[in-house]
Amino acid sequence: MKINILYLLIFSLFQFSVICQNKIDIIAVFDIENDQIHISQEIVYKNTSTDTLKSIFFNDWSHSYSTKNTPLAKRFSEEYSTKFHFAENEDRGYTVITAITNNNNTNLVFERLQSHPDVIKVELANSLLPNNSYSLKLVYTVQLPKDKFTRYGVTALKDYNLKYWYITPAVYNGTWHYYSNKNLDDIFIPKADINLQIEFPKNYFLTSELDIIETIENSNTQTIFLSGKNRIDSKLFLNKLQIYKTVQTNKFSILSNIDEKGLGATDKAIISYKIINFISDYLGEYPHKKLIVSDIDAKKNPIYGLNQLPDFIRPFPKNFQFELKLLKNTLNNYLDNTLLINPRKEQWLKDGIQIYFMIKYIEDYYPDMKLLGSLANVWGIRSFHASDLKFNEQYGLVYMHMARTNRDQPLDMQKDSLLKFNKNLANKYKAGVGLKYLDDYINEDILERTIKSFLKDNKLRNTSAKDFEIFLKSQTTKNIDWFFLMQLYKLNKTVLSLKNNPIQFLNGLTANDPDEPRNVFLNIHGRIVAIFDQVKINDDKFWIICQQSCVDALLNHIDRYIKLSQVKVQRLESHVYFDMENSTDDVPEAELIIPQKKGRLIIADNELESTVSDEDFTLFRLRNNIPLQGVDFNDDFVLNVGEKGLVSYTKGCFLGQEPVSKVHNRSSPTWQLVVKYEDECEEEVKQKMTSKVLDPDAKRVLGFVFKRNK
């Protein structure tokens, strides 16, 4: 009781500071025997929005482990991990809430969301007006999980590595931002002033980023008071041995238990100083005194490639692996604690900054380092092209591997929707290489200065990738809309080049004029062989762009005419993308840009980043009535698909003209390709529907169908 009174006295000065700040006060008693924490908590939540709130949502990610049906459990299944599902019940954690009350000790109604059992909705007794605060008191017990699931929890040696271990409010900025724990280390919470009173056995050492205010020794336990202003999350480590070593500087201190064989304490300290100075110079002042970089961080976010080498193969200097490991995770934790963006939806910005400065670090300190290290000079290896590659070239190679295998995913795709390889590597590298390319494009170190200024101006303030875009555009006179605005989708299209009087050739065989943007090859029955976009490059060269699945049929169709006309057809190794934005901006990488009725085609020699998912592009096509040959139709009669922009009735003779003109002049086509909702169709039509996708606005399935004309 004396300790509790002392605690209240220590922090009483802060009780009325809540007018301008969220506040979390916690009294936590560790029950080591049962792996539990008994918590008494007060949360003062500030409504920073212009809305009146009747309820508040809270994150209780300790409850993510409670059953085999939580989103976390399903995530483990998706990753083919069976540890969680075959674990004993006592190995999984949960939260038991005894009471949630307000300042008047009125019990508040609360519930766990059905689809998010680790999110709590609390109904307020009184509405919370804008710029006002609401105080809630919570009493609950956390049953800690074993660390074998996420590396956080109780270890086999009864050490405690804790993250997201207490209840926190969700972010509200016009809408509530809450989601379930999926082992992605991406909770989104508002900053708060945090005060902790932690009671635990005397044979443990406590490590935290918070400032230690006081330590009180009891007979068998000790109580430590900790405090921190403007904090996001408070990791807590209880270890029987004092394994965390501190490197203290006048900028900030790194607390780390990352080990490296053969590297002494002095070498580690020198490397830590080097990294602290690098980060402070390029990213700006760190707002707190301490930063924890744990071995758990290093294992969950390793230097891929180096971490897979056996101990007896060390092609790099002995300090190099430790140095990059410490750099990567210090950058990551620095950004987590200062850049307040939604990490589930906009993680690409943090990842991009992290990888960009890892590239910069190598350029500054190891400019001649090869990708293969000293192995690049070994006989038998040095003859391979890989031995010539610089260390920083790995980033482009990794993300291009996913692009070449059609497993590339957009940078702005939600983190929980990414493939594991993309989440861990490819998308991070793509974001970093993208920023590096942008830096080279705008020149004059503008990007570096902009990142530092942006982090300084938005440090510990809620911000977004859009804010970064606006700020960066204000710092350069060059047009960089293409970097942010292009919504690119890679098409399965092939570019064919026609030479030697191609205009006469196309005019005689296609249904449209050569100066129109789109055209079509028909057979004698008016049925489609191939629909294509066409561009006149010069008087003697035409490019046509058609679906890859139609190329063979097209070439077979025109083969005999090619022999008679001497036209030369060449298949180009170009990449074709659809830009869904109606932009007129230049694209530096584009070889050719072809406007469409909605959006534009971009043809490039090199592969670009595809930023649009299959589902989003399909929805875009349906909303703009853009069917694809080989997907929504094949060799159908051309007027069934649509004649607008495909057929000219004034150009003269063309193959298939007679049946097309007859239907056009005397009647209407029997069928018409249209966009319809699935629930509007008969069962037989539903079975034939193509490009089916859920319309998120209507909450109905949409697709292409052939409708019989009356």
C-alpha positions in Angstrom: 0.0 0.0 0.0 2.9 2.4 0.8 4.3 1.7 -2.6 1.1 2.6 -4.3 0.8 5.8 -2.4 4.4 6.7 -3.3 3.6 6.0 -6.9 0.7 8.3 -6.9 2.7 11.0 -5.2 5.5 10.7 -7.7 3.3 11.2 -10.7 0.6 13.5 -9.2 2.2 16.4 -10.9 1.2 14.9 -14.3 -2.4 14.3 -13.5 -3.7 17.4 -15.1 -1.4 17.4 -18.1 -3.8 15.2 -19.9 -5.4 18.3 -21.5 -2.8 18.0 -24.3 -1.6 14.4 -24.1 -2.7 10.8 -23.8 -1.5 9.2 -20.5 -1.1 5.6 -19.4 -0.3 4.7 -15.8 0.3 1.0 -14.9 0.9 -0.9 -11.7 2.1 -4.4 -12.8 2.9 -7.3 -10.4 4.6 -10.3 -12.0 3.6 -13.7 -10.9 6.6 -15.7 -12.0 5.2 -19.1 -10.8 2.1 -18.8 -13.0 3.6 -16.6 -15.8 1.1 -13.9 -15.2 1.0 -10.2 -14.8 -1.6 -8.6 -12.6 -2.3 -5.1 -13.9 -4.1 -2.1 -12.6 -4.1 0.6 -15.3 -5.4 4.0 -15.9 -5.8 5.4 -19.4 -6.5 9.0 -20.1 -7.6 9.3 -23.8 -7.5 12.6 -25.5 -10.0 13.1 -28.4 -7.9 15.0 -30.9 -10.5 14.8 -33.7 -13.5 17.1 -34.4 -16.0 14.3 -33.8 -17.9 13.4 -30.6 -17.0 9.9 -29.5 -19.4 7.5 -27.8 -17.0 4.6 -27.6 -13.3 4.0 -27.7 -11.5 1.0 -29.2 -8.5 -0.6 -27.5 -5.8 -3.0 -28.6 -5.3 -6.1 -26.3 -2.8 -8.0 -28.3 -1.9 -10.3 -25.4 -5.3 -11.9 -26.1 -4.2 -12.7 -29.7 -3.0 -16.1 -28.4 -6.2 -17.0 -26.7 -7.7 -19.6 -29.1 -6.8 -21.5 -32.3 -9.3 -19.3 -34.3 -7.8 -15.8 -33.7 -6.4 -13.9 -36.7 -2.9 -14.6 -35.2 -3.6 -18.4 -35.2 -4.9 -18.2 -38.8 -1.7 -16.3 -39.7 0.4 -19.2 -38.3 -1.6 -21.6 -40.4 -1.1 -19.5 -43.6 2.6 -19.7 -43.0 2.5 -23.5 -42.4 3.6 -23.2 -38.8 2.1 -25.8 -36.6 3.6 -24.8 -33.3 0.7 -22.8 -32.1 -2.0 -25.3 -33.1 -0.3 -28.2 -31.5 0.7 -26.3 -28.4 -0.7 -27.0 -24.9 -3.4 -24.6 -23.8 -1.2 -23.4 -20.9 1.4 -22.4 -23.5 -0.9 -19.9 -25.2 -1.6 -16.5 -23.6 -4.8 -14.5 -22.9 -6.2 -11.6 -21.0 -8.8 -11.8 -18.3 -10.5 -8.4 -17.7 -12.0 -7.9 -14.2 -13.4 -4.5 -14.6 -13.3 -1.3 -16.8 -14.6 1.8 -15.0 -14.5 5.6 -15.4 -13.5 8.3 -12.9 -16.8 7.9 -11.1 -16.2 4.2 -10.7 -19.1 3.4 -13.0 -18.7 0.1 -14.7 -18.5 0.6 -18.5 -19.9 -1.9 -21.0 -17.2 -3.5 -23.2 -17.0 -6.2 -25.7 -14.4 -8.0 -27.9 -15.0 -7.7 -31.6 -16.1 -10.9 -33.1 -13.6 -10.8 -36.0 -10.9 -9.1 -33.9 -10.9 -10.8 -30.5 -7.8 -8.8 -29.5 -9.6 -5.5 -30.0 -11.9 -4.2 -27.2 -14.8 -1.7 -27.7 -15.7 0.3 -24.6 -19.0 2.2 -24.5 -18.5 5.5 -22.7 -21.0 6.6 -20.0 -20.8 10.1 -21.4 -19.9 11.3 -24.9 -16.3 12.5 -25.4 -16.3 15.9 -27.0 -13.5 17.1 -29.3 -10.3 18.2 -27.5 -11.6 16.7 -24.2 -10.1 13.7 -22.3 -11.7 10.6 -20.8 -10.3 8.6 -18.0 -10.7 4.8 -17.8 -9.5 2.4 -15.1 -8.8 -1.2 -16.0 -8.1 -4.2 -13.9 -7.0 -7.3 -15.6 -4.6 -10.3 -15.6 -2.3 -11.2 -18.6 -1.4 -14.9 -19.0 1.8 -14.7 -20.9 2.4 -17.0 -23.9 5.6 -19.0 -24.5 8.1 -17.3 -26.7 8.2 -20.2 -29.2 5.4 -18.6 -31.3 6.6 -15.0 -31.9 9.9 -14.9 -29.9 8.1 -12.7 -27.4 6.8 -14.2 -24.1 8.2 -16.6 -21.6 11.4 -18.4 -22.5 12.3 -21.9 -21.4 14.7 -20.4 -18.8 11.9 -18.3 -17.4 13.1 -15.0 -18.9 10.4 -12.6 -20.0 10.7 -10.8 -23.3 7.6 -8.6 -23.7 6.1 -6.5 -26.4 2.5 -5.3 -26.7 1.9 -6.7 -23.2 -0.6 -4.1 -21.9 -3.9 -2.6 -23.3 -3.5 0.5 -25.4 -6.0 2.8 -27.2 -6.4 2.7 -31.0 -5.8 5.7 -33.3 -8.9 7.8 -34.3 -8.6 10.5 -37.0 -12.1 10.5 -38.4 -12.2 6.7 -38.4 -10.9 4.1 -36.0 -7.7 2.4 -37.0 -7.6 -1.0 -35.3 -6.6 -4.5 -36.5 -5.5 -7.8 -35.1 -2.0 -9.0 -34.1 -0.6 -11.1 -36.9 3.0 -11.4 -35.7 4.0 -8.4 -38.0 5.1 -6.1 -35.2 2.9 -3.3 -36.6 0.6 -2.0 -33.9 -0.8 1.5 -34.6 -1.3 3.5 -31.4 -1.2 7.2 -30.4 1.7 8.5 -28.5 1.3 8.8 -24.7 3.1 9.7 -21.5 3.7 6.3 -19.8 4.3 5.7 -16.1 5.0 2.1 -14.9 5.3 0.6 -11.5 6.8 -2.9 -12.0 7.1 -5.4 -9.1 9.1 -8.6 -9.8 11.5 -11.0 -8.0 14.9 -9.7 -6.9 16.8 -12.2 -8.9 15.7 -10.6 -12.2 17.2 -7.6 -14.1 14.8 -5.3 -15.9 15.6 -3.6 -19.2 13.3 -0.9 -20.7 13.6 2.2 -22.9 11.8 4.2 -20.3 13.6 6.3 -17.8 14.1 4.7 -14.3 12.8 7.1 -11.7 13.3 5.0 -8.6 14.0 1.5 -7.4 12.6 0.1 -4.1 14.0 -3.2 -2.6 11.5 -5.4 -0.7 12.2 -8.7 1.1 11.8 -11.0 -1.9 10.8 -8.5 -4.7 11.8 -5.2 -6.1 9.7 -2.4 -7.5 10.9 -0.1 -10.2 9.2 3.1 -11.3 9.7 4.1 -14.9 8.5 7.0 -16.9 8.6 8.3 -20.5 7.0 11.1 -22.4 5.7 10.8 -26.0 6.2 7.0 -26.2 4.6 4.6 -28.6 5.3 1.2 -27.1 7.2 0.0 -24.1 9.2 -3.2 -24.6 10.1 -4.8 -21.3 12.7 -7.5 -20.6 13.1 -9.4 -17.4 16.2 -11.6 -17.4 18.0 -13.6 -14.7 21.3 -12.4 -16.1 22.2 -8.9 -17.1 22.6 -9.6 -20.8 21.9 -6.1 -22.2 25.0 -4.0 -22.6 24.8 -0.2 -22.9 26.8 2.0 -25.2 26.2 5.6 -24.1 26.8 8.7 -26.1 25.8 12.3 -25.9 23.1 11.7 -28.5 21.4 8.5 -27.3 22.3 5.2 -25.8 21.9 1.8 -27.4 21.0 -1.1 -25.2 21.7 -4.4 -27.0 22.2 -8.1 -26.4 23.2 -8.9 -30.0 26.4 -11.0 -29.9 29.0 -11.8 -32.5 31.7 -14.4 -32.1 35.2 -13.0 -32.0 34.1 -9.4 -31.6 35.1 -7.8 -28.3 33.3 -5.2 -26.2 35.5 -2.4 -27.4 34.9 -3.2 -31.1 31.1 -3.4 -30.5 31.2 0.0 -28.7 33.2 1.6 -31.6 30.6 0.2 -34.1 27.7 1.4 -32.0 29.2 5.0 -31.8 29.7 4.9 -35.6 26.0 3.9 -36.2 24.7 6.4 -33.7 26.6 9.2 -35.4 25.5 8.1 -38.8 21.8 7.9 -37.9 21.9 11.3 -36.0 23.6 13.0 -38.9 21.2 11.7 -41.6 17.9 11.2 -39.7 18.2 13.9 -37.0 18.1 13.9 -33.2 16.5 11.0 -31.4 13.9 12.3 -29.0 14.6 9.7 -26.2 17.6 8.8 -24.1 17.6 5.0 -24.8 17.0 2.7 -27.8 16.8 -1.1 -27.3 18.1 -3.3 -30.2 17.5 -6.9 -29.1 18.6 -10.2 -30.4 14.9 -10.8 -31.1 14.9 -7.9 -33.4 18.0 -9.2 -35.2 16.4 -12.7 -35.6 13.1 -11.3 -36.9 14.7 -8.8 -39.1 18.1 -10.3 -40.1 20.6 -9.4 -42.8 19.4 -12.0 -45.3 22.2 -13.9 -47.0 24.8 -13.2 -44.3 22.7 -14.9 -41.7 22.6 -18.1 -43.7 26.3 -18.5 -44.1 27.9 -21.3 -41.9 30.3 -20.1 -39.2 33.3 -21.4 -41.1 32.6 -19.3 -44.1 33.3 -15.6 -43.4 33.9 -13.8 -46.7 33.4 -10.4 -45.0 35.4 -8.6 -42.3 34.6 -9.9 -38.8 32.8 -6.8 -37.8 30.8 -6.5 -41.0 27.9 -8.8 -40.2 27.5 -7.4 -36.7 27.7 -3.9 -38.0 25.0 -4.3 -40.6 22.8 -6.3 -38.2 23.0 -3.5 -35.6 22.5 -0.8 -38.3 19.4 -2.3 -39.8 17.6 -2.8 -36.5 18.7 0.5 -35.0 17.3 2.2 -38.1 14.1 0.1 -37.8 13.5 0.8 -34.1 14.4 4.5 -34.5 11.8 4.9 -37.2 9.2 2.8 -35.2 9.6 5.2 -32.3 9.5 8.5 -34.2 7.7 8.1 -37.5 4.0 7.7 -36.6 2.4 6.3 -39.7 0.0 3.4 -40.1 2.4 0.5 -40.3 -0.1 -2.0 -41.6 -1.0 0.1 -44.6 2.0 2.4 -45.2 5.0 0.4 -44.1 6.7 0.9 -47.4 7.8 4.4 -46.3 9.6 3.2 -43.2 11.0 0.3 -45.2 12.2 2.6 -48.0 13.9 5.0 -45.6 15.6 2.1 -43.8 17.0 0.4 -46.9 17.9 3.7 -48.5 20.1 4.6 -45.6 21.6 1.1 -45.5 22.6 1.7 -49.1 24.0 5.1 -48.1 26.0 3.5 -45.2 27.7 1.1 -47.5 28.5 3.9 -50.0 30.0 5.9 -47.2 32.0 3.3 -45.3 32.4 0.3 -47.6 32.2 1.6 -51.2 34.3 -1.2 -52.7 32.6 -4.1 -50.9 31.6 -6.9 -53.3 28.4 -8.8 -53.1 30.3 -12.0 -52.6 32.9 -10.4 -50.3 36.4 -12.1 -50.5 34.8 -15.0 -52.3 34.7 -12.8 -55.4 38.5 -13.3 -55.7 38.4 -17.1 -55.4 39.4 -19.1 -58.5 36.4 -20.6 -60.1 34.1 -18.0 -58.7 35.7 -14.8 -60.0 34.9 -15.8 -63.6 31.2 -15.4 -62.9 29.4 -12.1 -63.3 28.2 -12.3 -59.7 31.8 -11.7 -58.5 31.8 -8.3 -60.2 28.6 -7.1 -58.4 28.8 -4.5 -55.6 27.2 -5.2 -52.3 24.4 -2.7 -52.8 23.3 -4.4 -56.1 21.7 -7.2 -54.1 18.6 -5.1 -53.4 17.7 -4.7 -57.0 18.4 -8.3 -57.7 16.1 -9.6 -55.0 13.0 -7.6 -55.8 13.5 -8.1 -59.6 13.5 -11.9 -58.9 9.9 -11.6 -57.6 8.9 -9.3 -60.6 10.3 -11.8 -63.1 8.4 -14.7 -61.5 5.2 -12.6 -61.5 5.0 -12.6 -57.7 5.7 -8.9 -57.3 3.2 -7.1 -55.1 2.4 -3.3 -54.8 4.3 -1.3 -52.2 1.1 0.1 -50.8 -0.5 -3.3 -50.3 -1.4 -4.0 -46.7 1.4 -5.7 -44.9 -0.8 -8.7 -43.9 -1.6 -9.3 -47.6 2.0 -9.7 -48.7 3.7 -12.9 -49.5 6.2 -13.7 -46.7 9.2 -13.2 -49.0 7.8 -9.9 -50.2 7.1 -8.8 -46.6 10.6 -9.7 -45.4 12.7 -8.8 -48.4 11.4 -7.9 -51.8 9.0 -5.0 -51.0 11.5 -3.5 -48.5 14.3 -3.6 -51.1 12.0 -2.3 -53.8 11.0 0.7 -51.6 14.7 1.4 -50.8 15.8 1.1 -54.5 12.9 3.2 -55.5 13.9 6.1 -53.2 17.5 5.7 -54.4 16.4 6.0 -58.0 14.3 9.1 -57.1 17.4 10.5 -55.4 19.5 10.1 -58.5 16.6 11.6 -60.6 16.2 14.8 -58.6 19.9 15.2 -57.7 21.6 17.7 -55.4 21.0 15.5 -52.2 17.4 16.9 -52.1 16.0 13.5 -51.0 18.4 13.1 -48.1 17.7 16.7 -46.8 14.0 16.2 -47.3 13.9 12.9 -45.3 15.8 14.6 -42.5 13.5 17.6 -42.5 10.4 15.5 -42.8 11.4 13.4 -39.8 12.2 16.5 -37.8 9.0 18.3 -38.6 6.8 15.2 -38.0 8.7 13.6 -35.2 6.2 12.0 -32.8 3.3 13.4 -34.8 0.7 11.4 -36.7 1.6 11.6 -40.4 1.3 9.6 -43.6 3.0 8.7 -46.9 0.8 11.4 -48.6 2.3 14.0 -46.3 5.8 12.9 -47.3 4.8 13.1 -51.0 3.5 16.7 -50.6 6.6 17.7 -48.6 9.0 16.2 -51.1 7.3 17.9 -54.1 7.7 21.2 -52.3 11.5 20.7 -52.2 12.2 20.1 -55.9 11.3 21.8 -59.2 11.2 18.5 -61.0 8.0 16.8 -61.7 7.9 13.6 -59.6 4.2 12.8 -59.9 5.2 9.6 -61.8 6.8 8.2 -58.7 3.7 8.6 -56.5 0.7 8.8 -58.8 1.2 6.0 -61.3 -1.0 3.1 -60.5 0.8 0.5 -62.7 -0.5 -2.9 -63.6 1.7 -5.2 -65.7 -0.2 -6.5 -68.7 0.3 -9.8 -70.5 0.8 -8.0 -73.8 3.4 -8.4 -76.5 4.8 -5.6 -78.7 5.2 -6.4 -82.4 7.2 -4.2 -84.8 6.1 -4.0 -88.4 8.5 -2.6 -91.1 8.6 -2.1 -94.9 5.4 -0.3 -95.8 3.4 -1.4 -92.8 0.6 1.2 -93.4 -0.5 -0.4 -96.7 -0.3 -3.9 -95.1 -2.5 -3.0 -92.1 -4.9 -1.0 -94.2 -5.7 -4.0 -96.4 -6.0 -6.6 -93.6 -7.5 -4.8 -90.6 -11.0 -3.4 -89.9 -9.9 0.1 -88.8 -7.8 2.9 -90.2 -4.1 2.8 -89.4 -4.2 6.2 -87.8 -6.8 5.1 -85.1 -5.5 4.1 -81.7 -7.1 0.6 -81.8 -7.6 -2.0 -84.5 -8.5 -5.6 -85.1 -7.6 -8.5 -87.4 -10.7 -10.4 -88.5 -11.2 -13.7 -90.3 -13.5 -13.9 -93.3 -16.5 -14.5 -91.1 -15.9 -11.3 -89.1 -14.7 -13.1 -86.1 -11.9 -11.7 -84.0 -8.3 -13.0 -84.5 -6.6 -10.3 -82.5 -7.5 -6.9 -81.1 -4.5 -4.6 -80.7 -3.3 -1.0 -80.0 -1.4 0.5 -82.8 1.2 3.3 -83.0 3.0 4.8 -86.0 6.7 5.1 -85.0 7.7 6.6 -88.4 6.7 6.2 -92.1 8.2 2.8 -92.2 7.6 1.4 -88.8 4.4 0.5 -86.9 4.1 -1.0 -83.4 1.1 -3.2 -82.5 0.4 -4.3 -78.9 -1.8 -7.3 -78.3 -2.5 -10.0 -75.7 0.3 -12.6 -75.5 -2.3 -15.3 -75.8 -3.3 -14.0 -79.2 0.2 -13.6 -80.7 0.5 -17.0 -82.3 -3.0 -16.8 -83.8 -2.2 -13.4 -85.2 1.1 -14.4 -86.7 -0.5 -17.5 -88.3 -3.3 -15.3 -89.7 -1.0 -12.9 -91.4 1.8 -15.3 -92.3 0.9 -15.8 -96.0 0.2 -12.0 -96.4 3.7 -11.2 -95.0 5.3 -13.4 -97.6 3.5 -11.6 -100.4 4.1 -8.1 -99.0 7.7 -8.4 -97.7 6.6 -6.8 -94.4 9.0 -7.7 -91.6 7.5 -8.5 -88.2 9.7 -8.5 -85.1 8.7 -9.5 -81.5 10.1 -6.9 -79.1 11.3 -7.6 -75.6 9.4 -4.6 -74.2 7.2 -4.6 -71.1 3.7 -3.2 -71.2 1.9 -1.6 -68.2 -1.5 0.0 -67.7 -1.4 3.3 -65.8 -4.8 3.7 -64.3 -4.4 7.4 -63.6 -5.5 9.9 -66.2 -2.1 11.6 -66.0 -0.3 13.5 -68.7 3.0 13.5 -66.9 6.2 12.2 -68.4 7.5 8.9 -67.3 11.3 8.8 -67.5 11.5 5.0 -67.9 8.8 4.9 -70.6 9.8 4.2 -74.2 6.3 4.9 -75.4 3.1 6.1 -73.9 -0.3 5.4 -75.5 -3.4 7.1 -74.2 -6.5 5.0 -73.7 -10.1 5.9 -73.2 -9.3 5.7 -69.5 -5.7 5.6 -68.3 -2.8 4.9 -70.6 -0.4 2.2 -71.8 3.2 2.5 -70.8 5.8 0.6 -72.8 9.3 0.3 -71.3 12.5 -1.5 -72.0 13.1 -2.3 -68.4 10.7 -3.7 -65.8 8.8 -1.2 -63.7 7.2 -1.6 -60.3 3.6 -3.0 -60.6 1.6 -1.2 -57.9 -1.9 -2.5 -58.6 -3.3 -5.9 -57.6 -5.1 -8.2 -59.9 -8.4 -7.6 -58.1 -8.1 -3.8 -58.3 -7.2 -3.8 -62.0 -10.1 -6.1 -62.7 -12.5 -3.8 -60.8 -11.0 -0.9 -62.8 -11.7 -2.7 -66.1 -15.3 -3.5 -65.1 -16.1 0.1 -64.0 -14.7 1.4 -67.3 -15.9 -1.4 -69.6 -12.5 -2.7 -70.7 -12.8 -6.4 -71.6 -9.7 -8.3 -72.4 -9.3 -10.8 -75.2 -8.4 -14.3 -73.9 -10.1 -13.4 -70.6 -13.6 -12.1 -71.4 -13.9 -13.1 -75.1 -11.9 -15.0 -77.6 -12.7 -15.4 -81.3 -16.2 -13.9 -81.0 -18.0 -11.9 -83.8 -16.5 -8.4 -83.5 -19.8 -6.6 -83.2 -20.8 -8.8 -80.2 -17.8 -7.4 -78.4 -18.3 -3.8 -79.5 -17.6 -1.9 -82.7 -16.7 1.5 -81.2 -13.1 2.3 -82.0 -12.5 -1.0 -83.8 -14.3 -0.9 -87.1 -14.4 1.8 -89.9 -17.2 1.6 -92.4 -15.6 4.2 -94.7 -12.0 2.9 -95.1 -12.7 0.5 -98.0 -12.3 -3.3 -98.2 -10.9 -5.4 -95.4 -11.0 -9.1 -94.5 -14.3 -9.9 -92.9 -16.0 -6.7 -94.1 -19.0 -8.4 -95.7 -20.6 -10.0 -92.6 -19.7 -7.1 -90.4 -21.3 -4.5 -92.7 -24.4 -6.7 -93.2 -25.1 -6.9 -89.5 -24.2 -3.3 -89.0 -26.5 -2.0 -91.7 -29.5 -4.4 -91.6 -29.8 -5.6 -87.9 -28.0 -5.7 -84.6 -25.6 -8.3 -83.3 -27.2 -11.3 -81.6 -25.1 -10.9 -78.4 -23.5 -8.0 -76.6 -20.7 -8.1 -74.1 -21.8 -6.1 -71.0 -21.0 -5.5 -67.4 -23.6 -6.8 -64.9 -23.9 -7.8 -61.2 -24.0 -11.5 -60.6 -27.3 -11.4 -58.7 -29.0 -9.9 -61.8 -28.1 -12.9 -63.9 -29.7 -16.3 -64.4 -27.8 -19.3 -63.2 -26.7 -20.3 -66.7 -25.3 -16.8 -67.3 -23.6 -16.8 -63.9 -21.6 -19.9 -64.8 -20.2 -18.0 -67.9 -19.4 -14.7 -66.2 -15.8 -13.6 -66.5 -13.6 -11.2 -64.6 -15.7 -11.7 -61.5 -14.8 -9.4 -58.6 -16.5 -7.9 -55.5 -17.6 -4.3 -56.0 -16.7 -2.8 -52.5 -19.1 0.0 -52.9 -22.1 -2.1 -53.8 -21.0 -5.2 -51.9 -22.0 -7.2 -54.9 -20.1 -9.3 -57.4 -19.5 -7.7 -60.8 -18.4 -9.3 -64.1 -18.6 -9.5 -67.9 -21.4 -11.5 -69.5 -22.8 -11.9 -73.1 -26.4 -10.6 -73.1 -28.7 -11.6 -75.9 -30.1 -8.6 -77.8 -33.8 -8.4 -78.2 
